[in-house]
C-alpha cells in the first residue's frame, strides 16, 4: 500500500514538473512572437544631416565657394545690425539672412570634411571671377570688395539701409549664379538640394529687397 502511494506521488510530481516546463516554453514562445520587428534601417550609424552618395568636383567647388560667400553675407548682416536707428524692415531682412545662411555654412563645412576636401579652393577662389560687378563688388560672383565692406561699416544709420540692400541684392545674384552651376554640374543630391533652396529663397529675397529699396 505504501509502495503504491509513493509511486502515485512520484508520478504526480513528474507530471507537475513536465506541465510547468511546457507552460514556461509556451510563455517564452509567446514573448518571442510578440516582440516587434526592427524598423527598416535600424542600426544605421549615418546621420540625417550627413552627405551620402556620390559627389564630384563641381560639388566640392560649390561648397568651397559658397562658404565664404555666405560668411560675407553674415558679416554684412552683422555690420548692419550693429547700427542703431536703421529701418526695422531692413534689419528684419538682415536677421533672416543671417539665420538662414549660418546653418548652411555649417552644413557645407561638414560635407567638405566627409569628402576629404579643403575648405578653401586651392586654386584661389577659381570660378568666382566670371560675373561682372556692375560698379559694386569685386567681380567675384557678387562678393563685396574690402572698400564695399568698409563703406557699409562706416555708413550712417540713415544711409546704411539702402546701401545694405543694394549690396545684398548683388550678393544674392552672385549666389544664384553659383547655385545654378551646381544644379547643372553637381552630382551630390544633398548639395543640389541646397543649391535649389538657395535659388528659390534668394530669388524671393531679391524681390523683397527691391520693393523695400524703392520704398525707402
C-alpha positions as CSV (number, residue, x, y, z in Angstrom):
1,X,0.0,0.0,0.0
2,X,2.8,2.4,0.9
3,X,4.6,1.5,-2.3
4,X,1.5,2.3,-4.4
5,X,1.1,5.6,-2.6
6,X,4.8,6.5,-3.2
7,X,4.6,5.6,-6.8
8,X,1.5,7.8,-7.2
9,X,3.2,10.7,-5.6
10,X,6.3,10.4,-7.8
11,X,4.1,10.1,-10.9
12,X,2.1,13.2,-9.9
13,X,5.3,15.2,-9.2
14,X,6.8,14.2,-12.5
15,X,3.6,15.3,-14.3
16,X,3.5,18.6,-12.5
17,X,7.2,19.4,-13.5
18,X,6.5,18.4,-17.1
19,X,3.5,20.7,-17.2
20,X,5.4,23.5,-15.7
21,X,8.2,23.1,-18.3
22,X,5.7,23.1,-21.1
23,X,4.0,26.3,-19.7
24,X,7.3,28.0,-19.5
25,X,8.2,27.1,-23.0
26,X,4.9,28.4,-24.3
27,X,5.4,31.7,-22.4
28,X,8.8,32.3,-24.0
29,X,7.4,31.4,-27.4
30,X,4.6,33.9,-26.9
31,X,7.0,36.6,-25.9
32,X,9.2,36.0,-29.0
33,X,6.2,36.2,-31.3
34,X,5.0,39.5,-29.6
35,X,8.4,41.2,-30.0
36,X,8.2,44.0,-32.6
37,X,10.2,43.6,-35.8
38,X,13.1,46.0,-36.1
39,X,12.3,49.2,-38.0
40,X,13.7,49.5,-41.6
41,X,17.2,50.8,-41.4
42,X,17.6,50.2,-37.7
43,X,21.2,50.1,-36.6
44,X,22.3,52.5,-39.2
45,X,25.0,54.9,-38.0
46,X,24.5,57.6,-40.7
47,X,23.4,61.0,-39.5
48,X,20.3,62.5,-41.1
49,X,22.3,65.7,-41.8
50,X,25.3,63.9,-43.3
51,X,26.1,63.8,-47.0
52,X,25.8,60.4,-48.5
53,X,26.2,59.0,-52.0
54,X,28.2,60.2,-55.0
55,X,29.8,63.6,-55.4
56,X,32.1,65.2,-57.9
57,X,34.4,68.2,-58.3
58,X,31.5,70.6,-59.0
59,X,30.0,69.7,-55.6
60,X,33.3,70.3,-53.9
61,X,33.8,73.7,-55.7
62,X,30.3,74.7,-54.9
63,X,30.8,74.2,-51.2
64,X,34.3,75.8,-51.3
65,X,32.9,78.9,-53.0
66,X,29.6,79.2,-51.3
67,X,31.0,79.0,-47.7
68,X,33.0,82.3,-47.9
69,X,30.1,83.8,-49.9
70,X,27.7,83.0,-47.1
71,X,30.2,84.1,-44.5
72,X,30.4,87.5,-46.1
73,X,26.6,87.8,-46.1
74,X,26.6,87.0,-42.4
75,X,29.3,89.7,-41.8
76,X,27.3,92.3,-43.8
77,X,24.2,91.5,-41.8
78,X,26.2,91.8,-38.5
79,X,27.6,95.1,-39.6
80,X,24.1,96.4,-40.3
81,X,22.6,95.0,-37.2
82,X,25.3,96.7,-35.1
83,X,23.9,100.1,-36.0
84,X,21.1,101.8,-34.2
85,X,18.3,103.6,-35.9
86,X,18.2,101.5,-39.2
87,X,14.8,100.9,-40.7
88,X,13.3,97.9,-39.0
89,X,12.2,96.4,-42.3
90,X,15.9,96.2,-43.4
91,X,17.1,94.8,-40.1
92,X,14.4,92.1,-40.3
93,X,15.8,91.1,-43.7
94,X,19.4,91.1,-42.3
95,X,18.3,89.0,-39.3
96,X,16.6,86.4,-41.6
97,X,19.6,86.2,-43.9
98,X,22.0,85.6,-41.0
99,X,19.6,82.9,-39.5
100,X,19.3,81.1,-42.8
101,X,22.9,81.2,-44.0
102,X,24.9,80.3,-40.9
103,X,23.4,76.7,-40.7
104,X,24.1,76.3,-44.4
105,X,27.7,77.2,-43.8
106,X,27.9,74.5,-41.1
107,X,26.3,72.0,-43.4
108,X,28.7,72.7,-46.3
109,X,31.7,72.5,-44.0
110,X,30.5,69.1,-42.9
111,X,30.3,67.9,-46.5
112,X,33.8,69.0,-47.2
113,X,35.1,67.1,-44.2
114,X,33.3,64.0,-45.3
115,X,34.5,64.4,-48.9
116,X,38.1,64.8,-47.7
117,X,38.4,68.3,-49.3
118,X,39.9,71.5,-48.1
119,X,37.5,74.3,-47.1
120,X,39.2,76.8,-49.3
121,X,39.5,76.3,-53.1
122,X,43.3,75.6,-53.6
123,X,43.1,77.4,-57.0
124,X,42.4,80.7,-55.3
125,X,38.6,81.1,-55.5
126,X,38.5,79.9,-59.1
127,X,35.3,80.3,-61.0
128,X,34.1,83.3,-59.0
129,X,35.5,86.0,-61.3
130,X,33.3,85.4,-64.3
131,X,30.5,87.7,-63.1
132,X,30.7,91.5,-63.8
133,X,30.4,93.7,-60.7
134,X,28.2,96.4,-62.2
135,X,30.1,99.1,-60.3
136,X,29.9,97.3,-57.0
137,X,31.7,94.3,-55.6
138,X,35.0,92.8,-56.9
139,X,33.6,90.9,-59.9
140,X,33.6,87.6,-57.9
141,X,30.0,86.5,-58.2
142,X,28.6,89.3,-56.1
143,X,31.3,89.3,-53.4
144,X,31.9,92.7,-51.9
145,X,35.3,94.3,-52.0
146,X,37.1,95.5,-48.9
147,X,36.1,99.0,-49.9
148,X,32.5,98.0,-50.2
149,X,32.6,96.3,-46.7
150,X,34.2,99.4,-45.2
151,X,31.6,101.7,-46.8
152,X,28.8,99.7,-45.1
153,X,30.6,99.7,-41.8
154,X,31.2,103.4,-41.9
155,X,27.8,104.4,-43.2
156,X,25.3,106.3,-41.0
157,X,22.1,104.6,-39.9
158,X,20.2,106.8,-42.4
159,X,22.3,105.6,-45.3
160,X,23.1,102.0,-44.2
161,X,19.7,100.5,-45.0
162,X,19.7,101.4,-48.7
163,X,23.4,100.6,-49.1
164,X,22.9,97.2,-47.4
165,X,20.0,96.4,-49.8
166,X,21.9,97.4,-52.9
167,X,24.9,95.3,-51.8
168,X,22.9,92.3,-50.7
169,X,20.9,92.2,-53.9
170,X,24.1,91.9,-55.9
171,X,25.4,89.4,-53.4
172,X,22.3,87.2,-53.8
173,X,22.5,87.4,-57.6
174,X,26.0,86.0,-57.4
175,X,24.9,83.2,-55.1
176,X,22.2,82.3,-57.5
177,X,24.7,82.1,-60.4
178,X,26.8,79.6,-58.3
179,X,23.8,77.6,-57.2
180,X,22.6,77.2,-60.8
181,X,26.0,76.0,-61.8
182,X,25.8,73.3,-59.0
183,X,22.3,72.3,-60.2
184,X,23.7,71.8,-63.7
185,X,27.0,70.2,-63.0
186,X,26.9,68.7,-59.5
187,X,26.3,65.1,-58.6
188,X,25.6,65.1,-54.8
189,X,21.8,65.0,-54.2
190,X,22.2,66.9,-50.9
191,X,24.3,69.7,-52.5
192,X,22.0,70.1,-55.4
193,X,19.0,70.3,-53.0
194,X,20.7,73.1,-51.1
195,X,21.5,74.8,-54.4
196,X,17.8,74.7,-55.4
197,X,16.8,76.1,-52.0
198,X,19.3,78.9,-52.4
199,X,17.9,79.8,-55.8
200,X,14.3,79.8,-54.5
201,X,14.9,81.6,-51.2
202,X,17.3,84.2,-52.5
203,X,15.2,85.0,-55.6
204,X,12.3,85.8,-53.3
205,X,14.6,87.9,-51.0
206,X,15.9,89.9,-54.0
207,X,12.3,90.7,-55.0
208,X,11.6,91.7,-51.4
209,X,14.7,93.9,-51.2
210,X,14.0,95.6,-54.5
211,X,10.5,96.5,-53.3
212,X,11.9,97.8,-50.0
213,X,14.6,99.8,-51.7
214,X,12.1,101.5,-53.8
215,X,10.0,102.4,-50.7
216,X,12.9,103.9,-48.7
